[in-house]
Amino acid sequence: MNVGEVLRTQVEEALDTIRPYLETDGGNVSIEEITDDNVVILRLLGSCESCPMSIMTLKAGIEQAIMKAVPEITRVEALNLTDIDDPNAVLPENLR
């Protein structure tokens, strides 16, 4: 297994710890890419795609789970995150 495959497996395992919570609300997440500089690019699925709390879910849940389990990861992004300017978006304190 090469380094990229190891990282992907570790990130999947971290996501598996949070998936039950996402699935409870009809959502999920998939890995689109892990870049050469260890940025995880995700796609939010199901109800997470359009949820006004997707920013909170990404920052306070998904990102924390991944970065705690896989310290080599430098950042976590989502391709289809609720726009930060959306009036219904719920933001973490550090983004307000």
N, C-alpha and C positions, 0 to 999 in steps of 0.2 A: 504494500500500500504506500503510495507516495504522500508527501506532506499535504497536498491539496485534498486528497481523499480522507486523510486522517482528520483534518480540520472540518470537512463537511460532515463526517460521522459524528464528531464531537458537537457540532452545532445542532445537528438533527437530534442528538440525545438531549441537549439542553432544551430544544423546542418541545420535545416529548414531555418535559416536566410541566410545561405551561399549556399544551394543547387541550387537556381536559377542560380547562377554564374557558378557552376560546370556543370549544365545541358545545359547551353548555348554552352559549348564546348564539349558536348556529354559525360560528366562524371557524377559521383555521388560518394557517400560514404555510407558505412553501418557500424554499430557498431557490432563488433565481440564479444567483452567482456569488462566489466569494472571490474578490479581486486579488491581484498580486500583492496589494498593500493591506490585505486582510480586512477589507470592508465587506460585510455581509449585506447583500441586496436581497430583500424579501418581497414576496407578493402576498398581500392580505387577501383572504378568500372568504366567500360566503357573506355573512352579515358584517364582518370586519371591513369589507370593501367600502361600505357607505356609512359606517358608524361614526357619529360625531365625536366619539371617545377614542377613535383609532390612534390619535396622537398619544394619548395617555397610555393606551394599551401597548403601543410600541415602546415608549420611553420608560414607563414604570414597570412593565411586565416583561415583554419579549427581550428588549435590549439588556435589561438587568440579568435575566436568566442566562442569556448567551455570554455576556462579558464576565459573569461570575464563574461560569463553567469553563470558558475558553478564553483565558487572559490574552492570548495572542491576537484576538480580534480587536481592531482599532476603532470600528464604528459600525453601527447597524442602521440601514436605511430601508425604506419601503417604497416600491415603485408607485403604488396607488394609495398613498396616505391621504386622509381628509385634508384639504387645503387649510393652512394655518389661518387664512383670512376668512374662512367660512364662519359666519356669525354663530353657528351652532357648535363649532369645534370647542372641545374641552381641553384646555392646555395645562401641562404641568407648570408649577410655580416658576421654574427657571426659564420658561418660554413666554411668560406673560409680559 
